[in-house]
């Protein structure tokens, strides 16, 4: 930013939280940028008798014209000129400005920019959202135990037809339009409805096959298949079954429990730890969903006043983020919309609604913080940083460096303010209207010996196969 640029600026308030600045420039306003303009033009100019970058200003003026040089100076200086005009005349603005040249003599700009949105809250203290208790059904515990027994059991040979959850060995030949596209031997394959390789539905044709049996069948590849050479085409598979194995589930006894994770003395202790783990995960999910319901209620009681410029920019940010995520999965936005059967206009409108909702919620929380007198002090910041260092003492210098800048401390202050405001909103939703009292915490089941339930490298001894 070039301090000291003097501009003739007129500010005009527009509807919907937007302002328009009319900026008139005189030649003196371009003086800080003229030297850089001459340097840029001189580096690009090809003038006989002069080396690039060594052409005198007088020659450049006669060769290109003074107005051309001034135009280059304007292009170089416009970001600083616009920033100066906004800082001096619209420091309460947010988002990126829209800039247009409306006159060349005198050189005049129109800068349109949004002001910080406003939200009006309607009876927010009447928000009430019931909280459902978190329970863990026995079936969930049994499912985890079954998975642990499966993971800690051995594969044993079977002399029967192929069934779901078997591990088989096959030879595979695949042809598309009479052209062989695959020829593999001794392929180990897990027969399950969740296994969609090489194509969805393949596993179903393997069921009931017997040893040394050969089967030929045809399955179409979907249009969106990753291999474009075969996408949308019929594929003929020929499979020969060479081996069938099934899991011989380990006995569920205390010896089995001792081989899980850090080791448990009894099956009952293992069950209790599984229940605690499931409860913790379910409680975290339930709390997140509960907070989302409360925020939805707050949004529904909020009236947003926001610039269309800001909403447009927020909308584009959502679309860009979606496109970047798809790009990481090697899919572009156009392909994605085709797959889900959605028109670009429909997707744009959904993104715009999401942008409006996001702005409404963000500024509703800011308004709530102001109404409830919620502030974040320097002591709050220092405590948060201190707690982070205490939790990761080996990263002390890194954490201190991270929060040494004004921007990082400002971001931390905003994060703490949002957290504190959400805590207050939860108190209100639960029917607690005294701002000094903290929200009630959910009590988790206790365990006398917290341990992991992941399997060790050494597996529990399976029961003998019959």
C-alpha positions as CSV (number, residue, x, y, z in Angstrom):
1,X,0.0,0.0,0.0
2,X,1.3,3.4,-0.9
3,X,0.7,5.8,2.0
4,X,0.2,9.4,1.0
5,X,-1.8,9.0,-2.2
6,X,-4.4,11.8,-2.3
7,X,-7.6,10.9,-4.1
8,X,-10.9,12.7,-4.7
9,X,-13.4,10.2,-3.4
10,X,-17.2,10.5,-3.1
11,X,-19.1,7.9,-1.0
12,X,-22.6,6.9,-1.9
13,X,-24.7,4.6,0.4
14,X,-26.7,2.0,-1.6
15,X,-29.4,-0.4,-0.5
16,X,-28.7,-3.9,0.9
17,X,-25.5,-3.1,2.8
18,X,-23.5,-1.8,-0.1
19,X,-21.6,1.4,-0.8
20,X,-20.2,2.9,-4.0
21,X,-17.1,5.0,-4.1
22,X,-16.4,7.3,-7.0
23,X,-12.6,7.9,-7.2
24,X,-11.3,10.6,-9.4
25,X,-7.5,10.6,-10.2
26,X,-5.2,13.4,-11.2
27,X,-1.8,13.0,-12.7
28,X,-0.1,13.4,-9.3
29,X,-1.9,10.4,-8.0
30,X,0.0,8.2,-10.5
31,X,3.5,9.7,-9.6
32,X,4.4,6.8,-7.2
33,X,3.9,4.3,-10.1
34,X,5.3,6.2,-13.1
35,X,8.9,5.0,-12.6
36,X,7.7,1.4,-12.4
37,X,5.7,1.9,-15.6
38,X,8.7,3.3,-17.4
39,X,10.7,0.4,-16.2
40,X,8.1,-2.2,-17.3
41,X,7.6,-0.6,-20.8
42,X,11.4,-0.2,-21.2
43,X,12.0,-3.9,-20.5
44,X,9.5,-4.9,-23.1
45,X,10.3,-2.3,-25.8
46,X,12.4,-3.3,-28.9
47,X,13.9,0.0,-30.1
48,X,16.9,0.1,-32.4
49,X,20.0,1.5,-30.8
50,X,18.9,0.8,-27.2
51,X,19.2,-2.3,-25.0
52,X,16.1,-3.5,-23.1
53,X,15.7,-1.6,-19.9
54,X,18.1,1.2,-21.0
55,X,15.7,3.3,-23.0
56,X,15.5,6.9,-21.8
57,X,12.1,8.1,-20.6
58,X,12.0,10.8,-23.3
59,X,12.4,8.2,-26.0
60,X,9.7,6.0,-24.5
61,X,7.3,9.0,-24.3
62,X,7.9,9.8,-28.0
63,X,7.7,6.1,-29.1
64,X,4.7,5.0,-27.0
65,X,3.1,8.3,-26.0
66,X,2.7,9.7,-22.4
67,X,-0.9,8.4,-22.2
68,X,0.3,4.8,-22.8
69,X,2.8,5.1,-20.0
70,X,0.2,6.6,-17.7
71,X,-2.1,3.7,-18.5
72,X,0.6,1.3,-17.5
73,X,1.2,3.3,-14.3
74,X,-2.5,3.0,-13.5
75,X,-2.6,-0.7,-14.1
76,X,0.4,-1.1,-11.7
77,X,-1.0,1.2,-9.1
78,X,-4.7,0.4,-9.2
79,X,-4.6,-2.2,-6.4
80,X,-3.0,0.4,-4.1
81,X,-5.3,3.2,-5.2
82,X,-8.4,1.0,-4.6
83,X,-7.0,-0.1,-1.2
84,X,-6.3,3.5,-0.2
85,X,-9.8,4.6,-1.2
86,X,-11.4,1.8,0.8
87,X,-9.3,2.2,3.9
88,X,-10.0,5.9,4.0
89,X,-13.6,5.9,3.1
90,X,-15.1,2.4,3.8
91,X,-13.1,0.7,6.5
92,X,-16.2,-1.2,7.7
93,X,-16.5,-3.0,4.3
94,X,-15.9,-6.8,3.8
95,X,-15.2,-9.0,0.8
96,X,-13.6,-8.0,-2.4
97,X,-14.5,-4.8,-4.3
98,X,-15.9,-4.6,-7.8
99,X,-13.9,-2.0,-9.8
100,X,-14.9,-0.3,-13.1
101,X,-13.4,2.5,-15.1
102,X,-16.3,4.9,-15.9
103,X,-14.3,7.8,-17.4
104,X,-10.9,8.4,-18.9
105,X,-10.8,12.2,-18.7
106,X,-10.5,12.7,-15.9
107,X,-9.7,9.0,-15.0
108,X,-12.5,8.0,-12.7
109,X,-13.3,4.7,-11.0
110,X,-16.4,3.2,-9.5
111,X,-15.7,0.9,-6.6
112,X,-18.6,-1.2,-5.3
113,X,-18.1,-3.1,-2.1
114,X,-20.3,-4.7,0.6
115,X,-20.6,-3.6,4.1
116,X,-20.5,-6.0,7.0
117,X,-23.8,-7.9,7.1
118,X,-26.4,-7.2,9.8
119,X,-28.7,-9.8,11.4
120,X,-31.8,-9.1,13.4
121,X,-32.7,-11.8,15.9
122,X,-36.3,-12.6,16.7
123,X,-37.0,-13.9,20.3
124,X,-33.8,-16.0,20.3
125,X,-34.2,-16.6,24.1
126,X,-37.3,-18.6,23.3
127,X,-35.3,-21.2,21.4
128,X,-35.8,-24.7,22.9
129,X,-34.4,-27.9,21.4
130,X,-34.9,-31.2,23.3
131,X,-31.9,-33.3,23.8
132,X,-32.2,-37.1,23.2
133,X,-30.3,-39.4,25.5
134,X,-27.5,-41.5,24.0
135,X,-27.9,-45.2,24.3
136,X,-25.9,-48.1,23.0
137,X,-28.0,-51.2,21.9
138,X,-26.5,-54.6,22.7
139,X,-26.6,-55.4,18.9
140,X,-23.9,-52.7,18.4
141,X,-21.7,-54.2,21.0
142,X,-22.2,-57.7,19.6
143,X,-21.4,-56.5,16.1
144,X,-18.0,-55.1,17.3
145,X,-17.2,-58.3,19.1
146,X,-18.0,-60.3,15.9
147,X,-15.7,-58.0,13.9
148,X,-12.9,-58.6,16.5
149,X,-13.4,-62.3,16.4
150,X,-13.3,-62.2,12.6
151,X,-10.1,-60.1,12.6
152,X,-8.5,-62.5,15.0
153,X,-9.4,-65.7,13.3
154,X,-7.7,-67.9,10.7
155,X,-8.7,-68.8,7.1
156,X,-9.3,-72.5,6.8
157,X,-9.8,-74.6,3.6
158,X,-13.4,-75.6,2.8
159,X,-14.8,-78.3,0.6
160,X,-18.2,-76.8,-0.2
161,X,-19.7,-74.3,-2.7
162,X,-18.7,-70.6,-2.4
163,X,-20.7,-68.6,0.1
164,X,-20.7,-64.9,1.2
165,X,-17.6,-63.8,3.2
166,X,-15.4,-66.6,1.7
167,X,-11.9,-65.9,0.5
168,X,-11.4,-67.7,-2.8
169,X,-8.5,-68.1,-5.3
170,X,-9.5,-67.8,-9.0
171,X,-8.1,-67.6,-12.5
172,X,-9.7,-64.7,-14.4
173,X,-10.0,-63.8,-18.1
174,X,-11.9,-60.7,-19.2
175,X,-12.9,-59.8,-22.8
176,X,-14.5,-56.7,-24.2
177,X,-15.7,-56.9,-27.9
178,X,-13.7,-60.1,-28.3
179,X,-10.5,-58.3,-27.1
180,X,-8.8,-59.7,-24.1
181,X,-8.4,-57.0,-21.5
182,X,-7.3,-59.1,-18.5
183,X,-5.7,-62.5,-18.0
184,X,-4.8,-63.2,-14.3
185,X,-4.0,-66.3,-12.4
186,X,-4.2,-67.1,-8.6
187,X,-6.3,-64.0,-7.8
188,X,-7.3,-63.9,-4.2
189,X,-10.8,-62.5,-3.9
190,X,-13.1,-61.8,-0.9
191,X,-16.7,-62.7,-1.8
192,X,-18.8,-60.0,-0.3
193,X,-21.6,-57.7,-1.5
194,X,-19.4,-54.7,-0.6
195,X,-16.7,-55.8,-3.0
196,X,-17.4,-54.0,-6.3
197,X,-14.2,-55.0,-8.0
198,X,-13.7,-55.4,-10.9
199,X,-17.3,-54.3,-11.4
200,X,-20.4,-54.1,-9.3
201,X,-22.3,-57.4,-9.2
202,X,-19.2,-59.6,-10.0
203,X,-19.3,-61.3,-6.6
204,X,-22.8,-62.6,-7.1
205,X,-21.7,-64.8,-10.1
206,X,-19.2,-66.6,-7.9
207,X,-21.7,-67.8,-5.3
208,X,-22.3,-71.6,-5.3
209,X,-19.3,-72.3,-7.5
210,X,-17.4,-75.5,-6.6
211,X,-13.7,-76.3,-6.7
212,X,-12.3,-76.5,-10.3
213,X,-15.5,-75.2,-11.7
214,X,-15.3,-72.7,-14.6
215,X,-18.1,-70.2,-15.3
216,X,-18.5,-67.6,-18.0
217,X,-20.8,-64.6,-17.6
218,X,-21.3,-61.1,-18.9
219,X,-21.6,-57.8,-17.0
220,X,-21.8,-54.3,-18.5
221,X,-19.3,-51.7,-17.2
222,X,-21.1,-48.5,-16.1
223,X,-20.8,-45.4,-18.3
224,X,-18.8,-43.6,-15.6
225,X,-16.3,-46.4,-15.1
226,X,-12.8,-45.2,-14.5
227,X,-11.3,-47.0,-17.5
228,X,-12.7,-45.1,-20.4
229,X,-11.8,-47.8,-22.9
230,X,-14.3,-50.2,-21.4
231,X,-16.8,-47.8,-19.9
232,X,-20.4,-48.5,-21.0
233,X,-19.4,-51.8,-22.7
234,X,-20.3,-55.4,-22.1
235,X,-17.5,-57.5,-20.6
236,X,-17.3,-61.3,-20.7
237,X,-15.7,-62.9,-17.7
238,X,-14.4,-66.4,-17.5
239,X,-13.6,-67.6,-13.9
240,X,-12.0,-70.8,-12.7
241,X,-12.3,-71.6,-9.0
242,X,-9.1,-73.0,-7.5
243,X,-9.5,-72.6,-3.7
244,X,-12.2,-71.8,-1.1
245,X,-11.5,-70.7,2.5
246,X,-13.7,-69.4,5.3
247,X,-13.0,-67.9,8.7
248,X,-13.1,-70.2,11.7
249,X,-14.2,-67.7,14.3
250,X,-12.1,-67.6,17.5
251,X,-13.8,-68.7,20.7
252,X,-15.2,-65.8,22.7
253,X,-13.5,-66.4,26.1
254,X,-11.2,-64.7,28.5
255,X,-8.2,-65.9,26.6
256,X,-9.5,-64.2,23.5
257,X,-10.0,-61.0,25.5
258,X,-6.4,-61.0,26.6
259,X,-5.3,-60.9,23.0
260,X,-7.2,-57.8,22.1
261,X,-5.5,-54.4,22.2
262,X,-3.6,-53.8,25.4
263,X,-5.2,-56.9,26.8
264,X,-8.4,-57.4,28.9
265,X,-8.7,-59.8,31.8
266,X,-12.2,-60.9,31.0
267,X,-14.7,-60.8,28.2
268,X,-16.9,-58.7,30.5
269,X,-14.2,-56.1,30.7
270,X,-13.8,-56.1,26.9
271,X,-17.5,-55.6,26.5
272,X,-17.5,-52.7,28.9
273,X,-14.6,-51.0,27.0
274,X,-16.4,-51.5,23.7
275,X,-19.6,-50.0,25.2
276,X,-17.6,-47.0,26.5
277,X,-15.9,-46.5,23.1
278,X,-19.3,-46.7,21.2
279,X,-20.8,-44.3,23.7
280,X,-18.1,-41.7,23.3
281,X,-18.4,-41.8,19.5
282,X,-22.2,-41.7,19.6
283,X,-22.2,-38.9,22.1
284,X,-19.8,-36.8,20.0
285,X,-22.0,-37.4,17.0
286,X,-25.2,-36.6,18.9
287,X,-23.7,-33.4,20.4
288,X,-22.7,-32.2,16.9
289,X,-26.2,-33.0,15.5
290,X,-27.7,-31.2,18.6
291,X,-25.6,-28.1,18.0
292,X,-26.6,-28.1,14.3
293,X,-30.3,-28.2,15.2
294,X,-29.8,-25.3,17.6
295,X,-28.0,-23.3,14.9
296,X,-30.8,-24.1,12.5
297,X,-33.3,-22.7,15.0
298,X,-31.2,-19.6,15.4
299,X,-30.9,-19.2,11.6
300,X,-34.7,-19.5,11.3
301,X,-35.1,-16.6,13.8
302,X,-32.6,-14.4,11.9
303,X,-33.2,-11.8,9.3
304,X,-30.1,-11.1,7.2
305,X,-29.2,-7.9,5.5
306,X,-26.2,-8.5,3.2
307,X,-24.7,-7.1,0.0
308,X,-25.4,-9.2,-3.1
309,X,-21.7,-8.7,-3.9
310,X,-20.7,-10.6,-0.7
311,X,-23.3,-13.3,-1.3
312,X,-22.1,-13.7,-4.9
313,X,-18.5,-14.1,-3.6
314,X,-19.5,-16.6,-0.9
315,X,-21.4,-18.6,-3.5
316,X,-18.4,-18.7,-5.8
317,X,-16.2,-19.8,-3.0
318,X,-18.5,-22.7,-2.3
319,X,-18.5,-23.7,-6.0
320,X,-14.7,-23.4,-6.2
321,X,-14.2,-25.6,-3.1
322,X,-16.5,-28.2,-4.5
323,X,-14.6,-28.2,-7.8
324,X,-11.3,-28.5,-6.0
325,X,-12.5,-31.5,-4.0
326,X,-13.8,-33.2,-7.2
327,X,-10.5,-32.4,-8.9
328,X,-8.6,-34.4,-6.2
329,X,-10.8,-37.3,-7.2
330,X,-10.1,-36.8,-10.9
331,X,-13.6,-35.6,-11.7
332,X,-14.5,-32.1,-13.0
333,X,-17.6,-30.2,-12.0
334,X,-19.3,-30.8,-15.3
335,X,-18.9,-34.6,-15.0
336,X,-20.1,-34.5,-11.4
337,X,-23.3,-32.6,-12.4
338,X,-23.9,-35.1,-15.2
339,X,-23.5,-38.1,-12.8
340,X,-26.0,-36.7,-10.2
341,X,-28.4,-35.4,-12.9
342,X,-28.3,-31.8,-12.0
343,X,-28.3,-28.7,-14.2
344,X,-25.6,-26.0,-13.6
345,X,-28.3,-23.4,-12.8
346,X,-29.7,-25.7,-10.1
347,X,-26.3,-26.3,-8.6
348,X,-25.6,-22.6,-8.6
349,X,-28.9,-21.8,-6.8
350,X,-28.2,-24.4,-4.2
351,X,-24.7,-23.0,-3.6
352,X,-26.2,-19.5,-3.3
353,X,-28.7,-20.8,-0.7
354,X,-25.8,-22.4,1.2
355,X,-23.9,-19.1,1.0
356,X,-26.8,-17.2,2.4
357,X,-27.3,-19.7,5.2
358,X,-23.6,-19.6,6.1
359,X,-23.6,-15.8,6.3
360,X,-26.8,-15.8,8.3
361,X,-25.5,-18.2,10.9
362,X,-22.1,-16.5,11.1
363,X,-23.5,-13.0,11.7
364,X,-26.4,-14.3,13.9
365,X,-23.8,-15.7,16.3
366,X,-21.9,-12.4,16.2
367,X,-25.1,-10.5,17.0
368,X,-26.0,-13.0,19.8
369,X,-22.5,-12.5,21.3
370,X,-23.1,-8.7,21.3
371,X,-26.6,-9.0,22.8
372,X,-25.3,-11.4,25.5
373,X,-22.2,-9.4,26.3
374,X,-19.8,-12.1,25.3
375,X,-16.2,-10.9,24.9
376,X,-12.8,-12.6,24.6
377,X,-10.1,-11.0,26.7
378,X,-6.3,-11.1,26.2
379,X,-6.3,-13.4,29.3
380,X,-8.6,-15.8,27.4
381,X,-6.2,-15.9,24.5
382,X,-3.2,-16.5,26.6
383,X,-4.9,-19.4,28.5
384,X,-5.9,-21.0,25.2
385,X,-2.4,-20.8,23.9
386,X,-1.0,-22.0,27.3
387,X,-3.4,-25.0,27.2
388,X,-2.3,-25.9,23.7
389,X,1.4,-25.8,24.7
390,X,0.6,-27.9,27.8
391,X,-1.1,-30.5,25.6
392,X,1.9,-30.6,23.2
393,X,5.0,-29.5,25.1
394,X,7.3,-30.8,22.3
395,X,5.7,-28.3,19.9
396,X,6.0,-25.3,22.3
397,X,8.1,-23.1,20.0
398,X,6.0,-24.0,17.0
399,X,2.8,-23.0,18.8
400,X,4.2,-19.8,20.2
401,X,5.4,-18.8,16.7
402,X,2.0,-19.7,15.2
403,X,0.2,-17.3,17.6
404,X,2.8,-14.5,17.4
405,X,1.1,-12.5,14.6
406,X,-1.9,-10.3,14.9
407,X,-3.8,-12.2,12.2
408,X,-3.4,-15.6,14.0
409,X,-4.4,-14.1,17.3
410,X,-7.4,-12.4,15.7
411,X,-8.5,-15.8,14.2
412,X,-8.1,-17.4,17.6
413,X,-10.2,-14.7,19.2
414,X,-12.9,-15.3,16.6
415,X,-12.8,-19.0,17.2
416,X,-13.1,-18.6,21.0
417,X,-15.9,-16.1,20.6
418,X,-17.8,-18.5,18.4
419,X,-17.2,-21.4,20.9
420,X,-18.3,-19.3,23.8
421,X,-21.4,-17.9,22.0
422,X,-22.4,-21.4,21.0
423,X,-22.1,-22.6,24.6
424,X,-24.4,-19.7,25.6
425,X,-26.9,-20.7,22.9
426,X,-26.9,-24.3,24.1
427,X,-27.7,-23.0,27.6
428,X,-30.7,-21.1,26.2
429,X,-31.9,-24.1,24.1
430,X,-31.7,-26.3,27.2
431,X,-33.8,-23.8,29.1
432,X,-31.0,-22.2,31.2
433,X,-31.3,-18.4,31.1
434,X,-28.5,-17.4,33.5
435,X,-25.4,-16.4,31.6
436,X,-23.1,-17.2,34.4
437,X,-24.0,-20.9,34.6
438,X,-22.3,-23.3,32.3
439,X,-24.2,-25.9,30.3
440,X,-24.7,-29.3,31.8
441,X,-22.2,-31.9,30.6
442,X,-23.2,-35.4,29.7
443,X,-21.8,-38.0,32.1
444,X,-20.0,-40.9,30.3
445,X,-19.9,-44.4,31.6
446,X,-16.8,-45.0,33.6
447,X,-14.2,-47.7,33.1
448,X,-11.6,-48.6,35.6
449,X,-9.0,-49.5,33.0
450,X,-9.2,-47.6,29.7
451,X,-7.6,-49.7,26.9
452,X,-7.7,-50.0,23.2
453,X,-9.8,-52.7,21.5
454,X,-7.6,-53.0,18.5
455,X,-6.2,-56.5,17.7
456,X,-2.6,-57.2,18.6
457,X,-0.2,-58.6,16.0
458,X,-0.5,-62.0,17.6
459,X,-3.9,-63.5,17.1
460,X,-6.1,-65.4,19.5
461,X,-6.1,-69.1,19.1
462,X,-9.1,-70.2,17.0
463,X,-11.2,-73.2,17.9
464,X,-10.3,-76.3,16.0
465,X,-12.1,-76.8,12.7
466,X,-14.3,-79.7,12.2
